[in-house]
């Protein structure tokens, strides 16, 4: 019976990790694949390796919080399997609505529901986690807005990542002095840009592993059914499987929100979101790349859109000046517009980068998703484990 239950738990864990890999790989490597700098198979392989590295190192802190910090008792194997079920349900709901609900929030919600039902919830830890859930979007938005308003225009003018026709590198015969060299059309700038995209993709994959590996296996670790190291390997393989299969479509679309913005802007979002997520994971806070990524995108678009007016007018909304939406897609050689001046005609239409309705949709789902997993888990554990 125990072996069967453990098998069900591992299957549920693999299902969660599989879906995490499908979405995280697209976000981490979508820009590189979309720019033609990397093949999908290579991206999935790199994703698997760095996810493992992130989960094995920084992810241990998040694992400890999820498996032992949220409630005062060890999670039984049966309860762990049920928690994984609610996590999977949260991912399913997110897919149905087309909204990337942070898996970490759904995981915490399901475990918190168990704690409420058994009167073992650690309110101090939950309060600490939720406070960071509130602060993280603000930090992401503020960083994005600052870069978009004051730094991005100059970066866009000076730094452009391009991809020329033909192979990036070519291999020479074995008897040549150098085994490898630049392709026929490859430029030094293209090589430098490729290296930047590659390093940032690895960094984001590491961050995804640090935050998401524990989500897939923490309930089984808490129950003692799996050792932490074994659980990390299981989660990594599941995430890698998702990266090699369903992530191929998300990489083609360059990861939902990142598909509609230039490569430079996408890289800024990736660096910011990865740094925030890695830092909080090191602190043991269950957090998601999705939350940081989306709010950094919103901040970056808002910062560029409000350059025609002063910061005070933008914050207060007291100016009648027209906000130039979509300035993120301005041509690199366009003149940099001064603060308070109207944008040049080179700014293209990309108003969805700062769409209030989209922001409300995402934020509402971030609230509804974890709340639903908490309530469902509370009801289930209250009836099944306390009454039945």
FENCORDA-V166829 format. One line per field, one symbol per residue. phi: phi as a letter, one per 40 degrees, with the letter a starting at -180 (. if undefined). burial: 1 if it has 9 or more other C-alpha atoms within 8 Angstrom, else 0. A space follows every 10 residues. Layout:
BEGIN
phi: ???
burial: ???
END
This chain:
BEGIN
phi: .ccccccccc cccccccdcc ccccccccbd dccccgcacc ccccccdccc ccccccbccc ccdccccbcc bcbccccccc cccccccccc cccccccgbc cdcccccccc cccccccbfb cccccccccc cccccdcccc cccccccccb bddcccccbb cbbccgccbb bcdccccbca acccbcbccc cccccccccc cccccccccc cbdcccbdcc cccgcbcdcc cccccccccc dcccbccccc cccfgfcccb bccccccccc cccccccccc cccgccabcd ccccccdccc ccccccccbc ccccccgcbc cccccgcccc cdcccccccg ccccccccca cccbbdcccc ccccccccdc cccccccccc cccccccc
burial: 0000110110 0111111111 1111111111 1111101101 0011111101 1111110111 1111111111 1101101011 1011111101 1001100010 1111111111 1111111101 1100110010 0110011101 1111111110 1110011001 1000001111 0100000010 1110110001 1011001101 1111111111 1111111111 1110110000 1111111111 1111011101 1111111110 1011111011 1111111101 1101111111 1111111111 1111111111 0011000000 0011111111 1101001000 1010001101 0011000010 0100110011 1111111111 11100100
END
